[in-house]
Amino acid sequence: MNRITTIDVTRGLVMVIMALDHMRDLLHTPALTQDPTDLSTTTPAIFLTRWITHLCAPTFVFLSGTSAYLSLQKRNNPAARQFLLRRGLVLLLLELTVVNFAFWFDIQFRTIMLQVIYAIGGGFMLLSLLAKLPARWIAGIGLFIIFGHNLLQAVPQITNQTARLGWALLFRSDLFVFSPSFTLLVGYPLIPWLGIMLVGYASGRLFELPAEQRKPLLLRIGLGALGLFVLLRFINAYGDPAPWSAQKTGLFTFLSFINVSKYPPSLLYSLLMLGLALVFLSLTDRVSNTITRVLTVYGKVPMFYYILHWYLVHLSMIGMALLQGYSFADIPAGPLNFGRPAGAGVSLPVVYLVWISLVIFLYPLCRWYGRYKSAHPENGLLRYI
């Protein structure tokens, strides 16, 4: 089966956008104290800088499921499903070690944050079992999770620590301070993100169709998801724990309308972001130009890009602090601490400038690794990164 370039283009787009959010988190002056989506304190520029990056995780998870489907169709046998299981385990190991060190630069690992790689790794492990089922059944399970998991908002806060931890790992984002020297942050609970992965897996069947059939189908499904989002959001009764409301201006009212919940991903969040992703997949299908070719370079090596960009973002933060007159002694350490001095930071335009510079810097590295990976299919280790 030929590689479907629109998947790489779309994945490349969200990888590039993702770096903007992480750069804002670590470099932007108000990021340590201001929630960028809090309409009482944010600005439209800060809000939209954060909001656009909401596209990244669901698209990445969705396309991970799609890629798993297409890969399994080439080798639909127990060995292929076992590889999916092993890949999930490798991703979990990377999340707990290489990725978390990139987050905190803390050799003592006093903070563990479970983010998108945890969700994808755990999702692959479960998918390796579910992949025996017909794709339409998997689609049904995924849609049931996406449309139904907001009902779990009614579950009261669990007080038992062990049960609360298990619930967080599966269903609800939560923070656990086990001791003054160790904190666990569950940012991406497994089951809500699994729903998105399963729908992405079942959607792999669309990519087996010829492009002239696939493009309009992707567009109709994407527009349908966006239409359902608008309808449910107007009703304002179900699908997101944070209802929208009239604000001080029409622009802020619109921002309230699109201000959907990511932790965990609500139904409305999934409809909006996946709808936009599907529309983009349709619009870029079989489109070849300079932009799509550049994005493809990033999209072919997502894990390589993800790991490397986090280290570069963190090093950029340290470099910023040193350039602003702080010393290494001023860099704080400890649980939930990126190591940014309290007074350090840059304006939003500078964040954008550093972000663009980082993306440009990563391009030749991603191109080299993509070519090296393609030239050495015999190296099985390269399939994991």
C-alpha positions as CSV (number, residue, x, y, z in Angstrom):
1,M,0.0,0.0,0.0
2,N,1.4,3.4,-1.0
3,R,2.0,5.9,1.7
4,I,-0.8,8.4,2.0
5,T,0.8,11.8,2.1
6,T,-2.1,13.8,3.5
7,I,-1.6,11.8,6.8
8,D,2.0,13.0,6.9
9,V,1.1,16.5,6.0
10,T,-1.6,16.8,8.6
11,R,0.6,15.2,11.3
12,G,3.4,17.5,10.3
13,L,1.1,20.5,10.7
14,V,0.1,19.6,14.2
15,M,3.7,18.8,15.2
16,V,4.7,22.3,14.1
17,I,1.8,23.9,15.9
18,M,2.5,21.8,19.1
19,A,5.9,23.4,19.5
20,L,4.3,26.8,19.7
21,D,2.3,25.8,22.8
22,H,5.3,24.3,24.6
23,M,7.4,27.4,23.7
24,R,4.6,29.6,25.1
25,D,4.4,27.5,28.3
26,L,8.1,27.9,29.0
27,L,9.0,31.3,27.7
28,H,6.0,33.6,27.7
29,T,6.1,36.0,30.6
30,P,2.5,35.4,32.0
31,A,2.6,31.7,31.4
32,L,3.6,30.8,35.0
33,T,0.6,32.6,36.5
34,Q,-2.0,33.1,33.8
35,D,-4.4,30.5,32.3
36,P,-4.5,31.5,28.6
37,T,-8.1,30.3,28.2
38,D,-9.4,32.2,31.3
39,L,-11.6,34.8,29.6
40,S,-11.5,37.1,32.7
41,T,-7.7,37.6,32.4
42,T,-6.5,36.5,28.9
43,T,-6.3,38.5,25.6
44,P,-7.5,37.2,22.2
45,A,-4.0,36.8,21.0
46,I,-2.9,34.7,24.0
47,F,-6.2,32.7,23.9
48,L,-5.9,31.9,20.3
49,T,-2.2,31.0,20.6
50,R,-3.3,28.3,23.1
51,W,-6.5,27.4,21.4
52,I,-5.0,26.6,18.0
53,T,-2.7,24.0,19.7
54,H,-5.8,22.1,20.9
55,L,-5.7,20.6,17.4
56,C,-2.5,18.8,18.1
57,A,-3.2,16.0,20.6
58,P,-6.5,14.7,19.2
59,T,-5.2,14.8,15.6
60,F,-2.0,13.0,16.7
61,V,-3.9,10.3,18.6
62,F,-6.5,9.9,15.8
63,L,-3.8,9.5,13.1
64,S,-1.9,7.1,15.3
65,G,-5.0,4.9,15.2
66,T,-5.3,5.4,11.4
67,S,-1.6,4.5,10.9
68,A,-2.0,1.4,13.1
69,Y,-4.9,0.2,10.9
70,L,-3.0,0.7,7.7
71,S,0.0,-1.0,9.1
72,L,-2.0,-4.0,10.3
73,Q,-3.6,-4.4,6.9
74,K,-0.2,-5.0,5.4
75,R,0.5,-7.8,7.9
76,N,-2.8,-8.8,9.5
77,N,-1.5,-11.5,11.8
78,P,-0.7,-12.1,15.4
79,A,2.9,-10.9,14.9
80,A,1.7,-7.5,13.7
81,R,-0.5,-7.1,16.7
82,Q,2.3,-8.2,19.0
83,F,4.5,-5.4,17.5
84,L,1.7,-2.9,18.3
85,L,1.8,-4.2,21.9
86,R,5.6,-3.8,22.0
87,R,5.4,-0.4,20.5
88,G,2.9,0.7,23.2
89,L,5.3,-0.6,25.9
90,V,8.2,1.3,24.3
91,L,6.2,4.5,24.2
92,L,5.3,4.1,27.9
93,L,8.9,3.5,28.8
94,L,10.0,6.6,26.8
95,E,7.2,8.7,28.4
96,L,8.5,7.7,31.9
97,T,12.2,8.3,31.1
98,V,13.4,10.3,28.1
99,V,10.3,12.4,27.7
100,N,9.8,13.2,31.4
101,F,13.4,14.2,31.7
102,A,12.9,16.6,28.8
103,F,10.0,18.1,30.7
104,W,11.8,18.8,33.9
105,F,15.6,18.3,33.4
106,D,15.5,16.6,36.8
107,I,17.7,13.6,37.2
108,Q,15.9,12.7,40.4
109,F,12.5,12.4,38.5
110,R,10.6,14.2,41.3
111,T,7.8,14.8,38.9
112,I,6.2,12.4,36.4
113,M,3.7,13.8,34.0
114,L,1.6,11.4,31.9
115,Q,0.8,13.2,28.7
116,V,0.0,12.3,25.1
117,I,2.7,9.6,24.7
118,Y,1.2,7.8,27.7
119,A,-2.2,7.9,26.0
120,I,-0.9,6.7,22.7
121,G,1.3,3.9,24.3
122,G,-1.6,2.7,26.4
123,G,-3.9,3.0,23.5
124,F,-1.7,0.9,21.3
125,M,-1.6,-1.8,24.0
126,L,-5.3,-2.0,24.2
127,L,-5.7,-1.7,20.4
128,S,-3.4,-4.8,20.0
129,L,-6.2,-6.8,21.7
130,L,-9.2,-5.0,20.1
131,A,-7.7,-5.2,16.5
132,K,-9.1,-8.8,16.2
133,L,-12.6,-7.2,16.0
134,P,-14.1,-5.9,12.8
135,A,-13.4,-2.2,12.2
136,R,-17.1,-1.3,12.5
137,W,-17.2,-2.7,16.0
138,I,-14.1,-0.8,17.0
139,A,-15.7,2.3,15.5
140,G,-18.7,1.7,17.7
141,I,-16.6,1.3,20.8
142,G,-14.7,4.5,20.0
143,L,-17.9,6.5,19.4
144,F,-19.5,5.2,22.5
145,I,-16.5,6.4,24.5
146,I,-16.4,9.8,22.8
147,F,-20.1,10.5,23.1
148,G,-20.6,8.9,26.5
149,H,-17.6,9.6,28.7
150,N,-18.9,13.1,29.7
151,L,-21.5,11.3,31.8
152,L,-18.6,10.5,34.2
153,Q,-18.6,14.1,35.2
154,A,-21.3,13.1,37.6
155,V,-19.0,10.8,39.5
156,P,-18.0,12.4,42.7
157,Q,-14.4,13.0,43.7
158,I,-12.9,9.7,45.0
159,T,-11.3,10.0,48.4
160,N,-9.5,6.6,48.5
161,Q,-6.0,7.3,47.2
162,T,-5.5,4.0,45.4
163,A,-9.0,4.1,43.8
164,R,-8.5,7.8,42.9
165,L,-5.2,6.9,41.2
166,G,-6.8,4.1,39.2
167,W,-9.7,6.4,38.2
168,A,-7.3,9.1,37.1
169,L,-5.1,6.8,35.0
170,L,-8.2,5.7,33.1
171,F,-10.8,8.5,33.2
172,R,-9.9,11.9,34.8
173,S,-7.0,14.2,34.9
174,D,-5.6,14.6,38.4
175,L,-2.6,15.6,40.5
176,F,-1.1,13.4,43.2
177,V,1.5,14.7,45.7
178,F,2.8,11.5,47.1
179,S,5.5,13.2,49.1
180,P,7.4,16.5,49.2
181,S,9.9,14.9,46.7
182,F,7.5,13.2,44.3
183,T,4.5,14.3,42.3
184,L,2.5,12.6,39.6
185,L,0.4,14.5,37.2
186,V,-2.1,12.5,35.1
187,G,-2.8,14.9,32.2
188,Y,-4.1,12.4,29.6
189,P,-6.3,9.7,31.1
190,L,-6.3,6.6,28.9
191,I,-10.0,5.9,28.1
192,P,-11.2,9.2,26.7
193,W,-8.1,9.3,24.4
194,L,-8.6,5.7,23.5
195,G,-12.0,6.6,22.1
196,I,-10.3,9.0,19.7
197,M,-7.7,6.4,18.7
198,L,-10.3,3.7,18.0
199,V,-12.3,6.1,15.8
200,G,-9.0,6.9,14.0
201,Y,-8.3,3.2,13.6
202,A,-11.7,2.5,12.1
203,S,-11.3,5.6,9.8
204,G,-8.3,3.8,8.3
205,R,-10.8,2.1,6.0
206,L,-11.5,5.5,4.4
207,F,-7.8,5.7,3.4
208,E,-8.1,2.4,1.5
209,L,-10.5,4.2,-0.9
210,P,-9.2,5.9,-4.1
211,A,-8.5,9.6,-3.5
212,E,-11.5,10.8,-5.6
213,Q,-13.8,8.9,-3.2
214,R,-11.8,9.6,0.0
215,K,-11.6,13.4,-0.3
216,P,-15.3,14.1,-0.4
217,L,-16.0,11.6,2.3
218,L,-13.5,13.1,4.7
219,L,-14.9,16.6,3.9
220,R,-18.5,15.5,4.6
221,I,-17.6,13.7,7.8
222,G,-15.5,16.7,9.0
223,L,-18.2,19.2,8.2
224,G,-20.8,17.0,9.9
225,A,-18.7,16.8,13.1
226,L,-18.4,20.6,13.0
227,G,-22.1,21.0,12.5
228,L,-22.9,18.7,15.3
229,F,-20.5,20.7,17.5
230,V,-22.3,23.9,16.7
231,L,-25.7,22.4,17.4
232,L,-24.7,20.8,20.8
233,R,-22.8,23.9,21.8
234,F,-25.8,26.1,21.2
235,I,-28.0,23.8,23.3
236,N,-25.4,24.2,26.0
237,A,-26.7,21.2,28.0
238,Y,-24.3,18.3,27.3
239,G,-20.8,17.6,25.9
240,D,-18.5,19.8,27.9
241,P,-18.2,20.6,31.6
242,A,-17.7,24.3,30.9
243,P,-20.8,25.9,29.2
244,W,-20.4,29.0,27.1
245,S,-21.9,32.3,28.1
246,A,-22.3,35.9,26.9
247,Q,-19.1,38.0,27.6
248,K,-18.2,41.6,27.6
249,T,-17.8,41.8,23.8
250,G,-18.9,39.8,20.8
251,L,-15.4,38.5,20.2
252,F,-15.1,37.2,23.8
253,T,-18.5,35.6,23.5
254,F,-17.2,33.7,20.4
255,L,-14.1,32.7,22.3
256,S,-16.3,31.4,25.1
257,F,-18.3,29.4,22.5
258,I,-15.1,27.7,21.2
259,N,-13.5,27.4,24.6
260,V,-13.9,23.6,25.0
261,S,-12.3,21.3,27.6
262,K,-9.2,19.2,26.9
263,Y,-8.5,17.6,30.3
264,P,-10.0,15.1,29.6
265,P,-11.2,15.7,26.0
266,S,-14.9,16.5,26.1
267,L,-17.3,15.4,23.4
268,L,-17.4,19.0,22.1
269,Y,-13.7,19.3,22.1
270,S,-13.4,16.1,20.1
271,L,-16.1,17.1,17.6
272,L,-14.5,20.5,17.0
273,M,-10.9,19.5,16.7
274,L,-11.4,16.2,14.8
275,G,-13.8,18.0,12.5
276,L,-11.2,20.5,11.6
277,A,-8.6,17.8,11.2
278,L,-10.8,15.8,8.8
279,V,-11.5,18.9,6.8
280,F,-7.7,19.6,6.6
281,L,-7.1,15.9,5.6
282,S,-9.5,16.3,2.8
283,L,-8.2,19.7,1.5
284,T,-4.6,18.5,1.4
285,D,-5.3,15.0,-0.1
286,R,-3.1,14.7,-3.2
287,V,-2.0,18.3,-2.9
288,S,1.7,18.8,-3.6
289,N,3.4,22.2,-3.1
290,T,6.2,23.6,-1.0
291,I,4.2,23.8,2.2
292,T,2.9,20.2,2.0
293,R,6.3,18.9,1.2
294,V,7.9,20.7,4.1
295,L,5.1,19.5,6.5
296,T,5.6,15.9,5.2
297,V,9.2,16.0,6.4
298,Y,8.0,16.6,10.0
299,G,5.0,14.3,9.7
300,K,7.1,11.2,8.7
301,V,9.1,11.3,11.9
302,P,6.7,12.4,14.6
303,M,8.3,10.7,17.6
304,F,11.8,11.8,16.7
305,Y,10.5,15.4,16.3
306,Y,8.5,15.2,19.6
307,I,11.4,14.1,21.7
308,L,13.9,16.5,20.1
309,H,11.7,19.5,20.2
310,W,11.0,19.2,23.9
311,Y,14.7,19.2,24.7
312,L,15.2,22.2,22.5
313,V,12.3,24.1,24.0
314,H,13.7,23.5,27.5
315,L,17.2,24.5,26.5
316,S,15.6,27.7,24.9
317,M,14.1,28.5,28.3
318,I,17.4,28.1,30.1
319,G,19.2,30.1,27.4
320,M,16.5,32.9,27.8
321,A,17.1,33.0,31.6
322,L,20.8,33.2,31.2
323,L,20.6,36.0,28.6
324,Q,18.3,37.9,30.9
325,G,21.0,37.9,33.6
326,Y,20.0,34.9,35.7
327,S,22.6,32.3,36.6
328,F,22.4,28.6,36.9
329,A,22.0,29.1,40.7
330,D,18.8,31.0,40.1
331,I,17.2,28.1,38.2
332,P,14.7,26.5,40.7
333,A,14.2,22.8,41.0
334,G,11.7,20.5,42.6
335,P,8.4,18.9,41.8
336,L,6.3,20.5,39.1
337,N,9.1,23.0,38.3
338,F,10.3,23.5,34.8
339,G,13.3,25.4,36.2
340,R,12.3,28.9,35.0
341,P,13.2,31.8,37.4
342,A,10.1,33.7,38.5
343,G,11.1,36.9,36.8
344,A,12.2,35.4,33.5
345,G,10.1,35.6,30.4
346,V,9.6,37.2,27.0
347,S,6.7,38.8,25.1
348,L,4.3,36.8,22.8
349,P,5.9,38.1,19.6
350,V,9.3,36.9,20.8
351,V,7.8,33.5,21.6
352,Y,6.6,33.3,18.0
353,L,10.0,34.2,16.7
354,V,11.8,31.6,18.8
355,W,9.2,29.0,17.8
356,I,9.7,29.6,14.1
357,S,13.4,29.5,14.6
358,L,13.1,26.1,16.4
359,V,10.9,24.7,13.7
360,I,13.4,25.8,11.0
361,F,16.3,24.3,13.0
362,L,14.5,21.0,13.2
363,Y,13.8,20.7,9.5
364,P,17.2,19.4,8.3
365,L,17.4,17.0,11.3
366,C,14.0,15.5,10.6
367,R,14.8,15.3,6.9
368,W,18.0,13.5,7.6
369,Y,16.4,11.1,10.1
370,G,13.5,10.4,7.7
371,R,15.9,9.5,4.9
372,Y,18.0,7.4,7.2
373,K,15.0,5.5,8.5
374,S,13.7,4.8,5.0
375,A,17.2,3.6,3.9
376,H,17.6,1.2,6.8
377,P,14.3,-0.9,7.0
378,E,16.4,-3.8,8.4
379,N,17.0,-1.8,11.6
380,G,13.9,-2.8,13.6
381,L,14.7,-0.3,16.4
382,L,13.9,2.6,14.0
383,R,10.3,1.5,13.8
384,Y,9.8,2.6,17.4
385,I,11.0,6.2,16.9
